[in-house]
Amino acid sequence: MSEFQVEVYQNEFLPQGASEVNAIVTVTSTSGGAPAQEVTTAAEVIIVDCSGSMDHPRTKMSAAKRATAAAIDTLRDGVTFAVIAGTDTAELVYPRRLGMVAADAATRAEAKQAVSRLHADRGTAMGEWLLLAKDVFATQPTALRHAILLTDGKNVHERAHKLERILGEVSGQFVCDCRGVGTDWEVRELRKIADTLLGSVDIVAEPEDLEADFRAMTEAAMGKEVADVALRVWTPQGATVKFVKQVEPSLLDLTARRAESGPRSGDYPTGAWGAESRDYHVCVQVPPASIGDKMLAARVSLVAAGSGDVLGKGQVLAVWTDDMALSTKISPEVAHYTGQAELASAIEEGLEAQRKGQIETATAKLGRAVALANSSGHEDTAKLLAKVVDVVDPVRGTVRLKRQVSAVDAMTLESRSQVTKRVGKLPGDAADGADGADGGAA
């Protein structure tokens, strides 16, 4: 199974009177090399939008079928799976009765045959799709539960408050990666679903690209080894957690997802893990102390949900000093990810202002985004921004809005605005061995 390491990057030195402690917590999981039969069993549900708009053009529906077949072929033998057709209701396409079947040559062939008969009709109610997925997953004891949700449109046949209620019901039940094909869907809507279910959201502009994307998502899901891992943050008397956010590989605010796990201790869900690394920004409010005082501001642990086994741990420290050279130094990791969060906000606010015709605000926000992308070395975002604005000076963020911007370019920028770039860790910047990093085996 996987082995975990936790590293803490921070500047623990605070000036007198300061009360906010910031740290970047890097969690790295490496495969322990367990035999295939010992890897935790997994379950996969593929949800395909079959609303009427999927027939316009018809290439969308045929591409969705091919993509679903590719995902089915990518499943490991023994992984249980199901396929759901989504319209203004939800229908289990395979198997026909509520439940899931184990993947093998015969069931893959049967499932692909059932998928080949899918046709586009009726409306869109994504909450219903998710509820059926929850019920399907509930028939399996497996811990690793992953879904793919594909749509080409907006959730027009379901009120927003109903979807919100359903998301509350399915939260924590499975991870869901969402994809929008074409440009008639809404990024914020799919992001809400993906964020709640600890998954990703992205645009697939051309239907013919769906197959490769579905295969990649399924391969990533098959690589997960540990399910339901939580980041546990303990704080001492008088200290409180201000926020906990995933900041790499994408931005995701986990603060409101806290579940109390003991005295002054709370758990924040991180989902399933394979061999990978992620960064979290932990901010703690502590009582101000006197010069020379030291304290443990927080203890951060990675725990397996259910068993509560500690997989790794680290410490966030606070030291008050009158040495300005020490207290005014900003941790490069904290500064980097604060900038990445500002970059995402600038993009989203700039695109929203552009949609509303607020030219001055849009120019200022997108110009700021260009400057931040340039200073952080986020080349992918810089390239996407250059399709929306004419860049005059990338350092100062001087831009002009393009007169015509394709819907694909704008939606690609918006859907990928939360994707972050990791900062290069500096030697000696992490807390030292015993205090800053520890590892454990799942």
Secondary structure, DSSP 8 states (H G I E B T S, - for coil): --EEEEEEE---EE-TT--EEEEEEEEEEE-----GGGS--EEEEEEEE-SGGGGSSTHHHHHHHHHHHHHHHHS-TT-EEEEEEESSSEEEEESSSSS-EE-SHHHHHHHHHHHHT----S---HHHHHHHHHHHHTT---SEEEEEEEESS--TTS-HHHHHHHHHHHTTT-EEEEEEESSSS-HHHHHHHHHHTT--EEEE-SGGGHHHHHHHHHHHHHT--EEEEEEEEE--TT-EEEEEEEEESB-EE-GGG-EEEETTEEEEEEEEESSEEEEEEEEEE-----TT-EEEEEEEEEEETTT--EEEEEEEEEEE-S-HHHHT---HHHHHHHHHHHHHHHHHHHHHHHHTT-HHHHHHHHHHHHHHHHHTT-HHHHHHHTTTEEEEETTTTEEEE-S---HHHHHHHHHTTTB-------TT-B--HHHH-EEEE-
